[in-house]
Amino acid sequence: MKVLVIGGGGREHAIAWKLLQSPKVEKVYCAPGNGGTAEIAQNVPIGVNDFAALAQFVKDEGIDLTVVGPEDPLLGGIVDFFQERNLPIFGPNSKAAMIEGSKSFAKSLMKRYNIPTSAYESFIDYESASAYVREKGAPIVVKADGLAAGKGVVVAETVEEAEEALRQIMQESVFGEAGARVVIEECMFGEELSLLSFVDGETVKPMVTSQDHKRIFNDDRGPNTGGMGTYAPVPHMSAELVDTIVKTIVQPMASGMAKDGIPFKGVLYTGLMITEQGPKVVEFNARFGDPETQVILPLLETDLLDIFVATVNGELDGLDVTWKEGSAVCVVMAAPGYPGDYPKGKRIDGLENTTEGVTVFHAGTKQTDEGIVTSGGRVLGVVGTGADLEQAREAAYASVKAISFEGAQYRTDIAAKAMKHQQKN
C-alpha cells in the first residue's frame, strides 16, 4: 500500500517511520514533511490545509490511505473533504474534531456524559471573565477556547496573573480568534498523565500511558511549550488505573459522541489529572500528541497500518493491539529563544553519532545543500528505548550530548520524577 502522511513535525516523522516497518507498506509520502522524513519517505511540497491539491495528489499517485497528523486540517474538514471523494483517510471529521477545537464544546460533552473534569465557566467578554476570576480567587486556570498550538493555557497563581492572561487573550488577541472565548477552570491538583486511544466510533483500544513535560525549563518552570520531552509507559500508573480511565472517561466519551451522531474515528488524546478523587480530564485532543507519539510508537507491537485500516473501516474490535516490553524516553532539542522568537537555518551536527537503541525524530528541520538545518522551535526529538526507564533515559541523553546546533536548549530532567517514583517503590 501507498500511504500519505500529512504534516511536517516530529509526530509525522514517527508515524512515517513506524508505517515503513509494515511489510504491507510499499511507499510513504509526507506533505510537506521535514528534513528527517526526506531521508525515509518522499516529501511532497503541499501545505496541510490545501485540501484540493492533497486530494488530487492522492488520486494521481494511487495512494491507498491518508493519515492526518496536525489538528488544523482536521478542524478545517480535511476528513470530510476526502470522504466526499471516496478517498480513505484516518482521522476524525470536523464535527468530531471540535472536541479539541473548542474547549467549551468539549466541556459541554463531558457534562452531558458525566465524565469527571474540573468545574468551569466560559466567557466571551473580558469584564465578566475578570469578575469571575475575582470571585473565585487563585490558583485558577485560564484557557483560550480554540487552538493555540499548545500554548493557550495559563495556570495562574494569583488573581493578578489570571487577569493579565485574560487581558492578553481577550483584549490583545495574542491567540487571534482562538481567544474570542475563554474557559476558566478550577485548578486541579495531582499528577498529569496522557492516555491516547485508537477509536473507531464505538471500540476503544488504549495505548501505553505517557507523560509530557510542557514547561520550557527544568522542574516545570517557565512558560508552556508544545512539549519538551516525554516518556512511556508511566511506571507508577497501574493497569487498574488505566482500566478505570477507559471505563469512566474514554469509553463514555466515544459512546456518547456516537449516540449524538458525531462518532469519533481516529486517535483520541485524553489529558488527565490524577487527583485524590480519581482521574479527571484536563483536555481532549483529536489526534496523536507531539511528542507523545515519539515514545508510544516505538513500543507498539501490532502493525500500525493494520490499526489505521481497522479504525477507518470500523473494525477495531476484531484487532488485538499489543505492546512491547520496555520503555522509551524522548528529549526535545529546541532552538534558542523558543517558545518565543527563535532563529532558523542553524546547521545541525552529530546526527550520525547516536547510540544503539536511539531514534532521532525531526520536527523543525529541513534539508539544504549544506546539510540538515533548523527551521522551527522544537527541532529534534531524541528517543531512547531500553529494557527500563533508566536504560532508555541514559540512551536518549547520551545521544543528545552527541548532537549540536548553535544555541540548542533542552531539559535535563525528562523522566527524572518517574525514576524517583521507581526508586521509592
Protein Blocks (a to p, Z undefined) as FASTA:
>chain_A
ZZddedjbfklmmmmmmmmmpmkbmbdcddebjfklmmmmccddddfklmmlmmmmmmmn
opabdcdfblmlmmnommmmmmmnopacedddfklmmmmmpmklmmmmmmmnopacdddd
ddfbfklmmmmmmmnopadddddfbdeehpacccdfbfklmmmmmmmmmmnomnommlmp
ccdddddeddddddddddehjaccddddddddfbfbghhiajddfbjbdcdddfklcfkl
mmmmmmmmmmmmmmmmmmnopacedjddddddddfkbpcdfbdcfbdcdfklmmmmmmpm
bdfklmmmmmmnopmmmpccdddeddddddddddehiacdcdehiacehklmccehiacd
dfbdcddfkbccdfbfblbdcddddfblklmmmmmmmmmmmpccehiacdfkgoklmmmm
mmmZZ
